[in-house]
């Protein structure tokens, strides 16, 4: 009996196998670097009062695939925000700074109404 040869997948959705024992990785910080040919994304976990982030996963992809990922993330965020509302990013140096810096008693740059 002759086996059917599988044709390469062209367009549409590619079938994906998710192993039953696949563990999710939680990350709240990403460090992104690149070479001429690749984008490297280190996904890490930043915990309050722990001085060092712990890298959980490293993803290496071509710049082309990174751009496709960026487009897919933009599409998904647009759908997410249209359904659940806009996500406002905090102002400051980094998201980790905003989430995990110690709270100070001093108010930050409050606007004044010109009265002294």
N, CA, C and O atoms as CSV, one atom per row, in Angstrom:
chain,resi,resn,atom,element,x,y,z
A,1,UNK,N,N,0.821,-1.173,0.000
A,1,UNK,CA,C,0.000,0.000,0.000
A,1,UNK,C,C,0.872,1.245,0.000
A,1,UNK,O,O,1.852,1.320,0.741
A,2,UNK,N,N,0.529,2.191,-0.803
A,2,UNK,CA,C,1.309,3.407,-0.936
A,2,UNK,C,C,0.742,4.490,-0.017
A,2,UNK,O,O,-0.465,4.731,-0.004
A,3,UNK,N,N,1.631,5.146,0.758
A,3,UNK,CA,C,1.204,6.233,1.634
A,3,UNK,C,C,1.001,7.500,0.823
A,3,UNK,O,O,1.717,7.767,-0.142
A,4,UNK,N,N,0.001,8.276,1.242
A,4,UNK,CA,C,-0.195,9.576,0.615
A,4,UNK,C,C,0.924,10.490,1.077
A,4,UNK,O,O,1.237,10.553,2.266
A,5,UNK,N,N,1.515,11.186,0.146
A,5,UNK,CA,C,2.535,12.149,0.542
A,5,UNK,C,C,1.827,13.418,1.013
A,5,UNK,O,O,0.872,13.891,0.396
A,6,UNK,N,N,2.328,13.949,2.124
A,6,UNK,CA,C,1.729,15.174,2.637
A,6,UNK,C,C,2.257,16.351,1.857
A,6,UNK,O,O,3.465,16.519,1.690
A,7,UNK,N,N,1.339,17.161,1.384
A,7,UNK,CA,C,1.731,18.361,0.660
A,7,UNK,C,C,2.095,19.433,1.675
A,7,UNK,O,O,1.521,19.471,2.763
A,8,UNK,N,N,3.036,20.302,1.338
A,8,UNK,CA,C,3.338,21.412,2.240
A,8,UNK,C,C,2.114,22.289,2.429
A,8,UNK,O,O,1.329,22.489,1.503
A,9,UNK,N,N,1.960,22.809,3.637
A,9,UNK,CA,C,0.816,23.644,3.972
A,9,UNK,C,C,0.977,25.012,3.321
A,9,UNK,O,O,2.000,25.674,3.498
A,10,UNK,N,N,-0.039,25.435,2.565
A,10,UNK,CA,C,0.010,26.734,1.900
A,10,UNK,C,C,-1.236,27.525,2.280
A,10,UNK,O,O,-2.355,27.096,2.001
A,11,UNK,N,N,-1.043,28.694,2.926
A,11,UNK,CA,C,-2.161,29.558,3.287
A,11,UNK,C,C,-3.082,28.941,4.314
A,11,UNK,O,O,-2.925,27.776,4.679
A,12,UNK,N,N,-4.036,29.715,4.779
A,12,UNK,CA,C,-5.006,29.208,5.740
A,12,UNK,C,C,-4.387,28.918,7.093
A,12,UNK,O,O,-3.354,29.487,7.448
A,13,UNK,N,N,-5.010,28.046,7.835
A,13,UNK,CA,C,-4.542,27.716,9.183
A,13,UNK,C,C,-3.721,26.432,9.170
A,13,UNK,O,O,-4.081,25.442,8.533
A,14,UNK,N,N,-2.622,26.483,9.883
A,14,UNK,CA,C,-1.770,25.306,10.005
A,14,UNK,C,C,-2.217,24.498,11.219
A,14,UNK,O,O,-2.465,25.071,12.279
A,15,UNK,N,N,-2.322,23.189,11.084
A,15,UNK,CA,C,-2.682,22.386,12.256
A,15,UNK,C,C,-1.563,22.473,13.299
A,15,UNK,O,O,-0.381,22.413,12.960
A,16,UNK,N,N,-1.948,22.613,14.560
A,16,UNK,CA,C,-0.997,22.745,15.657
A,16,UNK,C,C,-1.247,21.637,16.663
A,16,UNK,O,O,-2.393,21.353,17.012
A,17,UNK,N,N,-0.183,21.015,17.124
A,17,UNK,CA,C,-0.292,20.005,18.180
A,17,UNK,C,C,0.159,20.617,19.494
A,17,UNK,O,O,1.298,21.071,19.605
A,18,UNK,N,N,-0.717,20.637,20.493
A,18,UNK,CA,C,-0.365,21.099,21.836
A,18,UNK,C,C,-0.239,19.881,22.726
A,18,UNK,O,O,-1.239,19.228,23.023
A,19,UNK,N,N,0.988,19.559,23.163
A,19,UNK,CA,C,1.165,18.391,24.035
A,19,UNK,C,C,0.366,18.542,25.330
A,19,UNK,O,O,0.263,19.641,25.875
A,20,UNK,N,N,-0.188,17.456,25.811
A,20,UNK,CA,C,-1.000,17.489,27.026
A,20,UNK,C,C,-0.194,17.947,28.236
A,20,UNK,O,O,-0.751,18.544,29.157
A,21,UNK,N,N,1.102,17.675,28.246
A,21,UNK,CA,C,1.935,18.023,29.406
A,21,UNK,C,C,2.642,19.372,29.259
A,21,UNK,O,O,3.561,19.671,30.021
A,22,UNK,N,N,2.224,20.187,28.287
A,22,UNK,CA,C,2.839,21.488,28.072
A,22,UNK,C,C,2.511,22.419,29.234
A,22,UNK,O,O,1.344,22.625,29.564
A,23,UNK,N,N,3.551,22.978,29.850
A,23,UNK,CA,C,3.359,23.889,30.978
A,23,UNK,C,C,3.400,25.333,30.490
A,23,UNK,O,O,4.280,25.693,29.708
A,24,UNK,N,N,2.464,26.162,30.939
A,24,UNK,CA,C,2.513,27.572,30.555
A,24,UNK,C,C,3.660,28.277,31.278
A,24,UNK,O,O,4.080,27.858,32.357
A,25,UNK,N,N,4.152,29.336,30.679
A,25,UNK,CA,C,5.185,30.164,31.282
A,25,UNK,C,C,4.598,31.535,31.535
A,25,UNK,O,O,4.053,32.155,30.623
A,26,UNK,N,N,4.705,32.020,32.778
A,26,UNK,CA,C,4.236,33.362,33.100
A,26,UNK,C,C,5.425,34.304,33.068
A,26,UNK,O,O,6.466,34.013,33.657
A,27,UNK,N,N,5.280,35.417,32.394
A,27,UNK,CA,C,6.344,36.423,32.335
A,27,UNK,C,C,5.703,37.799,32.443
A,27,UNK,O,O,4.653,38.054,31.853
A,28,UNK,N,N,6.346,38.686,33.204
A,28,UNK,CA,C,5.861,40.060,33.302
A,28,UNK,C,C,6.946,41.054,32.904
A,28,UNK,O,O,6.853,42.245,33.204
A,29,UNK,N,N,7.965,40.554,32.232
A,29,UNK,CA,C,9.073,41.392,31.786
A,29,UNK,C,C,9.702,40.739,30.562
A,29,UNK,O,O,9.854,39.518,30.518
A,30,UNK,N,N,10.064,41.536,29.580
A,30,UNK,CA,C,10.731,41.010,28.386
A,30,UNK,C,C,11.963,41.852,28.095
A,30,UNK,O,O,11.914,43.081,28.135
A,31,UNK,N,N,13.048,41.186,27.806
A,31,UNK,CA,C,14.274,41.845,27.369
A,31,UNK,C,C,14.475,41.430,25.920
A,31,UNK,O,O,14.604,40.243,25.620
A,32,UNK,N,N,14.501,42.410,25.024
A,32,UNK,CA,C,14.560,42.106,23.597
A,32,UNK,C,C,15.863,42.628,23.034
A,32,UNK,O,O,16.187,43.807,23.185
A,33,UNK,N,N,16.615,41.747,22.382
A,33,UNK,CA,C,17.877,42.102,21.741
A,33,UNK,C,C,17.851,41.544,20.323
A,33,UNK,O,O,16.940,40.805,19.949
A,34,UNK,N,N,18.847,41.903,19.552
A,34,UNK,CA,C,18.873,41.387,18.186
A,34,UNK,C,C,20.289,41.320,17.645
A,34,UNK,O,O,21.199,42.004,18.115
A,35,UNK,N,N,20.437,40.479,16.650
A,35,UNK,CA,C,21.626,40.461,15.800
A,35,UNK,C,C,21.142,40.892,14.424
A,35,UNK,O,O,19.984,41.279,14.265
A,36,UNK,N,N,21.998,40.829,13.453
A,36,UNK,CA,C,21.589,41.210,12.101
A,36,UNK,C,C,20.489,40.305,11.562
A,36,UNK,O,O,19.652,40.742,10.772
A,37,UNK,N,N,20.490,39.058,11.982
A,37,UNK,CA,C,19.561,38.104,11.383
A,37,UNK,C,C,18.476,37.580,12.322
A,37,UNK,O,O,17.541,36.920,11.870
A,38,UNK,N,N,18.583,37.864,13.623
A,38,UNK,CA,C,17.628,37.288,14.561
A,38,UNK,C,C,17.201,38.284,15.630
A,38,UNK,O,O,17.932,39.213,15.974
A,39,UNK,N,N,16.000,38.064,16.142
A,39,UNK,CA,C,15.471,38.799,17.287
A,39,UNK,C,C,15.431,37.796,18.439
A,39,UNK,O,O,14.956,36.672,18.278
A,40,UNK,N,N,15.934,38.211,19.597
A,40,UNK,CA,C,15.949,37.352,20.779
A,40,UNK,C,C,15.068,37.999,21.844
A,40,UNK,O,O,15.275,39.154,22.215
A,41,UNK,N,N,14.092,37.248,22.328
A,41,UNK,CA,C,13.189,37.730,23.359
A,41,UNK,C,C,13.365,36.851,24.585
A,41,UNK,O,O,13.031,35.667,24.565
A,42,UNK,N,N,13.897,37.442,25.665
A,42,UNK,CA,C,14.008,36.743,26.942
A,42,UNK,C,C,12.809,37.149,27.780
A,42,UNK,O,O,12.634,38.326,28.097
A,43,UNK,N,N,11.988,36.178,28.136
A,43,UNK,CA,C,10.814,36.433,28.959
A,43,UNK,C,C,11.172,36.097,30.397
A,43,UNK,O,O,11.648,35.000,30.689
A,44,UNK,N,N,10.938,37.056,31.298
A,44,UNK,CA,C,11.384,36.904,32.674
A,44,UNK,C,C,10.252,37.175,33.652
A,44,UNK,O,O,9.201,37.711,33.301
A,45,UNK,N,N,10.510,36.786,34.884
A,45,UNK,CA,C,9.586,37.020,35.979
A,45,UNK,C,C,10.245,37.978,36.956
A,45,UNK,O,O,11.301,37.682,37.514
A,46,UNK,N,N,9.610,39.137,37.158
A,46,UNK,CA,C,10.094,40.132,38.124
A,46,UNK,C,C,9.183,40.042,39.336
A,46,UNK,O,O,7.961,40.144,39.220
A,47,UNK,N,N,9.788,39.850,40.495
A,47,UNK,CA,C,9.021,39.743,41.729
A,47,UNK,C,C,9.376,40.904,42.653
A,47,UNK,O,O,10.531,41.326,42.708
A,48,UNK,N,N,8.386,41.419,43.380
A,48,UNK,CA,C,8.673,42.517,44.310
A,48,UNK,C,C,9.725,42.101,45.334
A,48,UNK,O,O,9.713,40.976,45.834
A,49,UNK,N,N,10.625,43.018,45.633
A,49,UNK,CA,C,11.661,42.875,46.643
A,49,UNK,C,C,12.651,41.747,46.360
A,49,UNK,O,O,13.361,41.301,47.261
A,50,UNK,N,N,12.697,41.290,45.117
A,50,UNK,CA,C,13.736,40.352,44.688
A,50,UNK,C,C,14.561,41.108,43.660
A,50,UNK,O,O,14.031,41.519,42.628
A,51,UNK,N,N,15.866,41.300,43.927
A,51,UNK,CA,C,16.667,42.225,43.122
A,51,UNK,C,C,16.998,41.773,41.698
A,51,UNK,O,O,17.543,42.559,40.923
A,52,UNK,N,N,16.687,40.553,41.343
A,52,UNK,CA,C,17.081,40.067,40.018
A,52,UNK,C,C,15.910,39.364,39.340
A,52,UNK,O,O,15.251,38.514,39.939
A,53,UNK,N,N,15.661,39.730,38.088
A,53,UNK,CA,C,14.618,39.059,37.306
A,53,UNK,C,C,15.115,37.665,36.928
A,53,UNK,O,O,16.310,37.465,36.708
A,54,UNK,N,N,14.204,36.714,36.855
A,54,UNK,CA,C,14.568,35.345,36.485
A,54,UNK,C,C,14.008,35.050,35.101
A,54,UNK,O,O,12.793,35.027,34.904
A,55,UNK,N,N,14.909,34.823,34.139
A,55,UNK,CA,C,14.475,34.506,32.769
A,55,UNK,C,C,13.838,33.123,32.782
A,55,UNK,O,O,14.425,32.150,33.256
A,56,UNK,N,N,12.616,33.062,32.247
A,56,UNK,CA,C,11.862,31.811,32.204
A,56,UNK,C,C,12.009,31.104,30.853
A,56,UNK,O,O,12.072,29.877,30.778
A,57,UNK,N,N,12.060,31.914,29.788
A,57,UNK,CA,C,12.054,31.369,28.431
A,57,UNK,C,C,12.809,32.304,27.510
A,57,UNK,O,O,12.741,33.523,27.664
A,58,UNK,N,N,13.521,31.745,26.561
A,58,UNK,CA,C,14.177,32.522,25.507
A,58,UNK,C,C,13.563,32.114,24.175
A,58,UNK,O,O,13.508,30.933,23.832
A,59,UNK,N,N,13.101,33.122,23.430
A,59,UNK,CA,C,12.531,32.887,22.105
A,59,UNK,C,C,13.465,33.548,21.097
A,59,UNK,O,O,13.790,34.729,21.222
A,60,UNK,N,N,13.889,32.787,20.107
A,60,UNK,CA,C,14.758,33.300,19.050
A,60,UNK,C,C,14.002,33.127,17.737
A,60,UNK,O,O,13.531,32.037,17.413
A,61,UNK,N,N,13.896,34.227,16.987
A,61,UNK,CA,C,13.194,34.145,15.702
A,61,UNK,C,C,13.834,35.076,14.687
A,61,UNK,O,O,14.586,35.985,15.036
A,62,UNK,N,N,13.526,34.833,13.447
A,62,UNK,CA,C,14.021,35.729,12.403
A,62,UNK,C,C,13.320,37.075,12.533
A,62,UNK,O,O,12.238,37.163,13.114
A,63,UNK,N,N,13.929,38.108,12.001
A,63,UNK,CA,C,13.318,39.437,12.023
A,63,UNK,C,C,11.980,39.413,11.279
A,63,UNK,O,O,11.029,40.077,11.692
A,64,UNK,N,N,11.906,38.667,10.211
A,64,UNK,CA,C,10.663,38.542,9.445
A,64,UNK,C,C,9.552,37.961,10.319
A,64,UNK,O,O,8.446,38.500,10.362
A,65,UNK,N,N,9.850,36.853,11.022
A,65,UNK,CA,C,8.847,36.235,11.887
A,65,UNK,C,C,8.509,37.126,13.078
A,65,UNK,O,O,7.367,37.131,13.539
A,66,UNK,N,N,9.487,37.881,13.584
A,66,UNK,CA,C,9.216,38.820,14.675
A,66,UNK,C,C,8.232,39.897,14.206
A,66,UNK,O,O,7.350,40.306,14.962
A,67,UNK,N,N,8.381,40.346,12.979
A,67,UNK,CA,C,7.466,41.367,12.454
A,67,UNK,C,C,6.062,40.786,12.280
A,67,UNK,O,O,5.072,41.475,12.526
A,68,UNK,N,N,5.971,39.539,11.864
A,68,UNK,CA,C,4.664,38.877,11.781
A,68,UNK,C,C,4.048,38.727,13.171
A,68,UNK,O,O,2.842,38.905,13.337
A,69,UNK,N,N,4.870,38.400,14.169
A,69,UNK,CA,C,4.391,38.303,15.544
A,69,UNK,C,C,3.893,39.664,16.028
A,69,UNK,O,O,2.840,39.750,16.659
A,70,UNK,N,N,4.639,40.717,15.737
A,70,UNK,CA,C,4.235,42.074,16.111
A,70,UNK,C,C,2.877,42.420,15.500
A,70,UNK,O,O,2.012,42.977,16.175
A,71,UNK,N,N,2.697,42.093,14.236
A,71,UNK,CA,C,1.427,42.371,13.574
A,71,UNK,C,C,0.284,41.587,14.236
A,71,UNK,O,O,-0.801,42.125,14.453
A,72,UNK,N,N,0.541,40.314,14.552
A,72,UNK,CA,C,-0.487,39.494,15.200
A,72,UNK,C,C,-0.819,40.033,16.596
A,72,UNK,O,O,-1.988,40.063,16.981
A,73,UNK,N,N,0.194,40.458,17.355
A,73,UNK,CA,C,-0.046,41.022,18.682
A,73,UNK,C,C,-0.844,42.325,18.590
A,73,UNK,O,O,-1.757,42.552,19.384
A,74,UNK,N,N,-0.502,43.178,17.624
A,74,UNK,CA,C,-1.258,44.422,17.422
A,74,UNK,C,C,-2.726,44.123,17.110
A,74,UNK,O,O,-3.624,44.766,17.654
A,75,UNK,N,N,-2.964,43.147,16.233
A,75,UNK,CA,C,-4.333,42.764,15.891
A,75,UNK,C,C,-5.088,42.265,17.125
A,75,UNK,O,O,-6.233,42.650,17.363
A,76,UNK,N,N,-4.432,41.407,17.901
A,76,UNK,CA,C,-5.084,40.844,19.083
A,76,UNK,C,C,-5.333,41.911,20.148
A,76,UNK,O,O,-6.381,41.902,20.793
A,77,UNK,N,N,-4.385,42.826,20.342
A,77,UNK,CA,C,-4.577,43.885,21.334
A,77,UNK,C,C,-5.725,44.804,20.916
A,77,UNK,O,O,-6.503,45.243,21.763
A,78,UNK,N,N,-5.837,45.094,19.635
A,78,UNK,CA,C,-6.940,45.931,19.154
A,78,UNK,C,C,-8.281,45.259,19.449
A,78,UNK,O,O,-9.212,45.925,19.903
A,79,UNK,N,N,-8.394,43.970,19.203
A,79,UNK,CA,C,-9.628,43.241,19.501
A,79,UNK,C,C,-9.896,43.193,21.004
A,79,UNK,O,O,-11.029,43.383,21.449
A,80,UNK,N,N,-8.833,42.935,21.786
A,80,UNK,CA,C,-8.958,42.877,23.242
A,80,UNK,C,C,-9.477,44.205,23.789
A,80,UNK,O,O,-10.413,44.236,24.588
A,81,UNK,N,N,-8.849,45.312,23.343
A,81,UNK,CA,C,-9.239,46.630,23.843
A,81,UNK,C,C,-10.627,47.056,23.360
A,81,UNK,O,O,-11.326,47.785,24.063
A,82,UNK,N,N,-11.026,46.617,22.190
A,82,UNK,CA,C,-12.385,46.953,21.738
A,82,UNK,C,C,-13.423,46.204,22.572
A,82,UNK,O,O,-14.545,46.682,22.738
A,83,UNK,N,N,-13.061,45.053,23.089
A,83,UNK,CA,C,-13.984,44.267,23.902
A,83,UNK,C,C,-13.944,44.673,25.377
A,83,UNK,O,O,-14.989,44.738,26.024
A,84,UNK,N,N,-12.739,44.951,25.922
A,84,UNK,CA,C,-12.591,45.174,27.358
A,84,UNK,C,C,-12.182,46.593,27.741
A,84,UNK,O,O,-12.116,46.909,28.929
A,85,UNK,N,N,-11.910,47.440,26.779
A,85,UNK,CA,C,-11.488,48.805,27.069
A,85,UNK,C,C,-9.985,48.971,26.890
A,85,UNK,O,O,-9.215,48.011,26.926
A,86,UNK,N,N,-9.599,50.236,26.695
A,86,UNK,CA,C,-8.192,50.544,26.430
A,86,UNK,C,C,-7.332,50.286,27.665
A,86,UNK,O,O,-7.731,50.587,28.790
A,87,UNK,N,N,-6.166,49.733,27.438
A,87,UNK,CA,C,-5.183,49.525,28.502
A,87,UNK,C,C,-4.278,50.743,28.513
A,87,UNK,O,O,-3.587,51.024,27.534
A,88,UNK,N,N,-4.285,51.459,29.618
A,88,UNK,CA,C,-3.433,52.634,29.734
A,88,UNK,C,C,-2.117,52.233,30.370
A,88,UNK,O,O,-2.084,51.690,31.474
A,89,UNK,N,N,-1.039,52.506,29.665
A,89,UNK,CA,C,0.279,52.181,30.193
A,89,UNK,C,C,0.731,53.262,31.159
A,89,UNK,O,O,0.489,54.447,30.927
A,90,UNK,N,N,1.392,52.858,32.251
A,90,UNK,CA,C,1.862,53.861,33.209
A,90,UNK,C,C,2.974,54.698,32.619
A,90,UNK,O,O,3.719,54.249,31.748
A,91,UNK,N,N,3.077,55.941,33.114
A,91,UNK,CA,C,4.156,56.811,32.670
A,91,UNK,C,C,5.360,56.543,33.559
A,91,UNK,O,O,5.216,56.340,34.764
A,92,UNK,N,N,6.541,56.544,32.968
A,92,UNK,CA,C,7.756,56.292,33.736
A,92,UNK,C,C,8.765,55.574,32.882
A,92,UNK,O,O,8.582,55.408,31.676
A,93,UNK,N,N,9.831,55.149,33.524
A,93,UNK,CA,C,10.922,54.500,32.795
A,93,UNK,C,C,10.513,53.149,32.226
A,93,UNK,O,O,10.650,52.907,31.027
A,94,UNK,N,N,10.011,52.271,33.084
A,94,UNK,CA,C,9.623,50.943,32.626
A,94,UNK,C,C,8.380,50.496,33.370
A,94,UNK,O,O,8.053,51.035,34.428
A,95,UNK,N,N,7.701,49.530,32.828
A,95,UNK,CA,C,6.538,48.975,33.495
A,95,UNK,C,C,6.951,48.340,34.814
A,95,UNK,O,O,6.235,48.468,35.807
A,96,UNK,N,N,8.086,47.662,34.844
A,96,UNK,CA,C,8.555,47.041,36.082
A,96,UNK,C,C,8.792,48.097,37.161
A,96,UNK,O,O,8.478,47.865,38.329
A,97,UNK,N,N,9.346,49.261,36.784
A,97,UNK,CA,C,9.538,50.345,37.749
A,97,UNK,C,C,8.202,50.761,38.355
A,97,UNK,O,O,8.098,50.971,39.563
A,98,UNK,N,N,7.185,50.877,37.511
A,98,UNK,CA,C,5.880,51.310,37.985
A,98,UNK,C,C,5.213,50.267,38.874
A,98,UNK,O,O,4.551,50.613,39.853
A,99,UNK,N,N,5.383,49.008,38.539
A,99,UNK,CA,C,4.714,47.952,39.285
A,99,UNK,C,C,5.397,47.627,40.605
A,99,UNK,O,O,4.737,47.272,41.582
A,100,UNK,N,N,6.731,47.750,40.632
A,100,UNK,CA,C,7.450,47.207,41.770
A,100,UNK,C,C,8.295,48.202,42.553
A,100,UNK,O,O,8.979,47.800,43.495
A,101,UNK,N,N,8.275,49.484,42.200
A,101,UNK,CA,C,9.067,50.438,42.968
A,101,UNK,C,C,8.384,50.721,44.299
A,101,UNK,O,O,7.164,50.613,44.420
A,102,UNK,N,N,9.185,51.082,45.291
A,102,UNK,CA,C,8.639,51.390,46.609
A,102,UNK,C,C,7.806,52.659,46.518
A,102,UNK,O,O,8.187,53.611,45.837
A,103,UNK,N,N,6.683,52.672,47.195
A,103,UNK,CA,C,5.819,53.844,47.211
A,103,UNK,C,C,6.461,54.923,48.065
A,103,UNK,O,O,6.892,54.646,49.184
A,104,UNK,N,N,6.532,56.142,47.562
A,104,UNK,CA,C,7.084,57.241,48.349
A,104,UNK,C,C,5.944,58.067,48.919
A,104,UNK,O,O,4.826,58.050,48.404
A,105,UNK,N,N,6.243,58.787,49.985
A,105,UNK,CA,C,5.232,59.635,50.609
A,105,UNK,C,C,5.066,60.948,49.876
A,105,UNK,O,O,4.072,61.649,50.066
A,106,UNK,N,N,6.048,61.292,49.025
A,106,UNK,CA,C,6.014,62.567,48.315
A,106,UNK,C,C,5.183,62.442,47.050
A,106,UNK,O,O,5.363,61.494,46.286
A,107,UNK,N,N,4.275,63.386,46.815
A,107,UNK,CA,C,3.492,63.359,45.563
A,107,UNK,C,C,4.388,63.670,44.377
A,107,UNK,O,O,5.339,64.444,44.491
A,108,UNK,N,N,4.080,63.062,43.240
A,108,UNK,CA,C,4.877,63.294,42.026
A,108,UNK,C,C,4.345,64.500,41.283
A,108,UNK,O,O,3.132,64.601,41.099
A,109,UNK,N,N,5.180,65.409,40.852
A,109,UNK,CA,C,4.890,66.532,39.948
A,109,UNK,C,C,3.413,66.846,39.801
A,109,UNK,O,O,2.847,66.655,38.725
A,110,UNK,N,N,2.795,67.308,40.832
A,110,UNK,CA,C,1.390,67.703,40.728
A,110,UNK,C,C,1.288,69.043,40.041
A,110,UNK,O,O,2.106,69.934,40.273
A,111,UNK,N,N,0.298,69.187,39.207
A,111,UNK,CA,C,0.096,70.467,38.523
A,111,UNK,C,C,-0.497,71.466,39.517
A,111,UNK,O,O,-1.309,71.107,40.370
A,112,UNK,N,N,-0.079,72.709,39.392
A,112,UNK,CA,C,-0.626,73.758,40.256
A,112,UNK,C,C,-1.518,74.658,39.429
A,112,UNK,O,O,-1.414,74.712,38.203
A,113,UNK,N,N,-2.394,75.360,40.121
A,113,UNK,CA,C,-3.305,76.238,39.407
A,113,UNK,C,C,-2.798,77.692,39.394
A,113,UNK,O,O,-3.557,78.615,39.100
A,114,UNK,N,N,-1.519,77.884,39.714
A,114,UNK,CA,C,-0.926,79.195,39.666
A,114,UNK,C,C,-0.982,79.928,40.996
A,114,UNK,O,O,-0.388,80.997,41.138
A,115,UNK,N,N,-1.692,79.364,41.979
A,115,UNK,CA,C,-1.773,79.991,43.312
A,115,UNK,C,C,-0.602,79.524,44.154
A,115,UNK,O,O,-0.199,78.363,44.085
A,116,UNK,N,N,-0.057,80.435,44.951
A,116,UNK,CA,C,1.061,80.065,45.818
A,116,UNK,C,C,0.680,80.181,47.256
A,116,UNK,O,O,1.498,79.910,48.135
